[in-house]
Amino acid sequence: MLSTTRKFALLAALGIASAGAAYAPTAAAGVVVDVGIDVAPPAPQYEVIPPPRAGFVWAPGYWRWEGHRHVWVGGNWIPVRPGYVYHQARWERHHDGWHLHEGSWGR
């Protein structure tokens, strides 16, 4: 038979272990869905670019498709990644419609 102190210690250890298991990040497969739409994006909106910020690069705004219409996403400063070049978001026309290529970093 366990003493009250030992029962409490055992329950506390189980609680901590289960909380850690619930918190532990799980490996998730990256899923990319690329769907062509028949509606060309509007012309980019004019943006006033704020003064440069050391250690950041300007990611221009772009049109995002939200199910039935384009919605403007304003530009913003993003942290520089040394050794990489930022490629801004862009739309490309393919045989099955327009496809958005999100902004990304490349070498």
N, C-alpha and C positions, 0 to 999 in steps of 0.2 A: 504494500500500500504506500502511495506517495504522500509525503507531507504537503501541507498547504503551500509552503514556500517553493517546494520542488514543482508542484502543479503550476503555480504562477510562472515560474521560470520556463517551464516547458511550453505553456500557452504563449508566453511572450516571444519565445524563440520561434514558434510556429507562426505567430502573427507577423513577425519581422520577415521570415522566409517567404510567406505568402505575399506580403506587400512587395517584396523585392521581385518576386516572380511576376507579379501583375505589372510592375513598373518596367521590367527588363524589355528593352527594345527588341522587336522581332525583325527578322530579315524579311523585307518586302520586295517583291519583284517590281521593277519599274515598268509601268505599262504606259505606252504612248498610243493614243487614238488619233489617227490622222484622217479626218473626213473632209472631202471636198464639198464646197458649197457653191451654188450657182450665182450668188450675189457678190459682185466685186466690192472690195472695200472702198469707202469714200476717200477723197484726197486727205492726206494728213492735216491735222489741225495745226495752226501756228502756235508755237510755244515760245515764251520768253525763257531762255535758259539762264538760270541763276549764275552768279559769278562762280568760277572754278573753285573746287575744294581739293586741297592736297590729299592724295591717297584715294581719290574717287574718280570715276568716269561717268559721264552723262549717258544714260540710257534713254533715247528719245521715246516719246509716246507713240502709240500704235492703236489700230482698231482691232478689238477682240470680238469674235462672234459669240453671241449669247442666245443660241437656239433659233431665233427668228429675226435678229437684227444685229448690226454692228454697234459696239459700245466703245467709246474712246477711253483708253488707259493713259493717263498723263505720264510724262517722263519723270525720271528721278535719278538721283545720284546713287551709284552702287560702288561698294568697295573694290578697289583695283586688285587684280590677281597677278602678281609679278610673273612674268614669262608668258602671259596670255594676252590675247587681243579680244575685245568685246565685239561681237557681231550683233547688230541691232535686229529686233523683230522685223519680219517682212512677210508679205504675201506673195505667193507665186501661183501663176495659172498653170494648171495641169489638164490632162484630157478629161478628168472627172470633176473639174471645178477649181475653185480657189482654195489654196492651202496656206495656213499660217505657220511660219517657222518662228518659234519663240526666240527671244534674245538669248544668246549663249556665249560661252567663252571658248576660244580655240587657240591653238599654238601658232 
